[in-house]
Amino acid sequence: MTLSTSTLVTGGNVSLNPGNELQITVSWNSAPADLDVSCFIVGANGKVASDDYFVFYNQPSDPHGHVKLSSTSSRSTTFTIRLDKLSSAVAKCVFAATLDGPGTFADVSGCSVTARIGGQTVVYEIKEATRETSLVFVELYRYQSQFKLRAVGRGFNGGLKPLAEAHGVDVADDDNASQTAQQVAAASAPVKSPASSSQPASEPRINLSKIDLLKKEVRVSLEKKGIGSQKARVAVVFDASGSMYHLYDEGTIQRAFERVLAVAASMDDDGELDVWFFADESARTPSVRADQFEGYVDRYYFSDEDFQDELGCGNNEPDVMKDIIRKYTVESPDDRLPVFIVFFSDGGVYYSDRIAKLIIQSSKHNLFWQFVGLGEADYGILEEFDTLSGRVVDNCNFFALDDLDEVSDRELYDRLFNEFPSWLRDARSKGILKG
């Protein structure tokens, strides 16, 4: 057996070796209070089927015994997951913890997650201090015929209650109760078997977020274009040059981000949206899922004092385009899935020859560029893509919006997907897109 060890950073993921049994251990050196480590076994909607699929110290197994809390100590908790038995209805296993007492995760030292399967060891060290009292460590999820592990490192304020409710566990409000896993069990009685009760099981709660509502409009547009079942990796790119500041300040970019996030939530192979910002320099920010949309742009554009300074004020489209191409053709290539890139810019395009060269070079890869102009501006080469020669296939489109907030969701999605279907056909016929 070949032994291998790899490390994960926040936002990264890794394919797991084939195997029947996976062990995941959360460990720490010191903490201001006990860590209650738990696992949420969720479906495609991100919610547990019932509270029985919330595994923690007071409920150490799911009803089938496929996910078990196998051991715990003062400084570690280990889960055993039978991957060969895990139901196809399970989309993800989310591993998290809550501090049962004072302090935050900024006060926890030496915290890490170690996964072991088939001679493979994967380690994720929590290096970035977070001042929340609950933290999602990693997610185990399906990707085609295999399992992958993603490092999340996302905090929740308010303890166990918001963490549990975000994953569909019903926690009763009780101002006098401490928010511990034991009280979740008391607040939600075990589900009775059909033979023991004539009452039908209650329907799971459905909480429609803003992204859920936008996804309905995405599906309508995809069906209209004849690609309702199409999967794709989805990315969004935002111009962050000086002239764009007012659009960030007014919240327009956050709203644009939410509308594209709904595309990823509908189409993306793992429901994640990859995000870039650019000015003189470019920056990748962490990929994001539908349940992480609130305040995303503010967290990076406004909250980090150095972020805008590091990006600069100008327009350097080639720099960010090269990084996008590198991401999908070198770092994590997959020619079975198209990459749908939505690129927002307010113009001021100067590097026309370099942009054209990159578009031509990328036409041999499974990348489709959808440029969107914001406001009445000089878009230069962006308006000339229909006549750009030398490409293997027509791999890009452009349209301008005078005011993004005045365009309905359905109209925006119809325009975003206008030329994508024809590119899909051409890319498949040329062998660029496999399968």
SULZI-V383912 format. One record per residue. PHI is phi in whole degrees, -180 to 180 (* if undefined). Layout:
phi->[PHI:PHI]
//
This chain:
phi->[*:-83:-98:-144:-130:-137:-117:-114:-113:-55:93:-83:-142:-145:-77:-95:-59:-60:173:-88:-126:-112:-111:-124:-119:-101:-135:-154:-87:-154:-154:-74:-156:-64:-99:-93:-93:-143:-133:-103:-99:-116:-91:-65:-85:80:-118:-72:-67:-161:-65:-66:-100:-112:-100:-155:-64:-94:-145:-78:-158:-76:-60:-100:76:-85:-123:-128:-83:-87:-160:-149:-145:-70:-134:-163:-141:-122:-112:-117:-121:-87:-64:-72:-104:-61:-61:-66:-74:-84:-88:-151:-116:-104:-105:-145:-150:-130:-79:-93:154:-72:94:-132:-70:-67:-96:-92:-113:63:-85:-153:-122:-124:-114:-133:-161:50:82:-103:-125:-121:-122:-125:-97:-84:-98:-95:-65:-125:-97:-100:-99:-131:-146:-87:-85:-141:-125:-99:-143:-86:-137:56:-98:-131:-110:-130:-121:-115:-85:-101:63:-108:-93:-126:-84:96:82:-67:-55:-65:-63:-66:-67:-63:-108:88:-84:-83:-111:-69:-73:-153:-62:-95:-97:-77:-88:-117:-63:-63:-75:-63:-64:-69:-75:-131:-68:-59:-71:-78:-72:-55:-69:-93:-152:-88:-82:-69:-64:-72:-72:-60:-67:-117:-113:-84:-89:-58:-68:-59:-68:-66:-60:-62:-69:-60:-62:-60:-67:-64:-64:-61:-86:79:-129:-60:-102:-68:-102:-160:-86:-120:-133:-130:-127:-117:-64:-120:-69:-57:-70:-90:-56:-64:-72:-71:-64:-83:87:-64:-68:-60:-69:-64:-59:-62:-71:-79:-59:-64:-64:-64:-63:-88:-109:-67:-62:-124:74:-106:-107:-87:-129:-129:-122:-150:-145:-68:-118:-120:-144:-88:-107:-58:-61:-138:-110:-60:-83:-117:-75:-64:68:-61:-63:-61:-61:-106:-79:-105:-72:-90:-61:-91:-60:-66:-63:-69:-74:88:-122:-88:-122:-130:-59:-58:-63:-73:-63:-64:-68:-64:-61:-63:-58:-96:-114:-118:-73:-143:-72:-160:-79:-89:-119:-71:-114:-103:-111:-101:-120:-94:-151:-102:94:69:-86:-111:-93:-60:-64:-69:-63:-59:-62:-68:-63:-64:-61:-78:-68:-88:-112:-85:-116:-117:-102:-112:-86:-127:-87:-108:84:-86:-148:-89:-96:53:-59:-61:-88:-114:-64:-64:-109:-75:-95:94:-93:-67:-140:-73:-112:-156:-147:-143:-147:-110:-123:-69:-147:-59:-73:-92:-93:-66:-59:-65:-64:-61:-67:-60:-75:-61:-96:-61:-107:-61:-61:-69:-64:-56:-62:-67:-65:-71:-67:-89:78:-73:-109:-89:78]
//
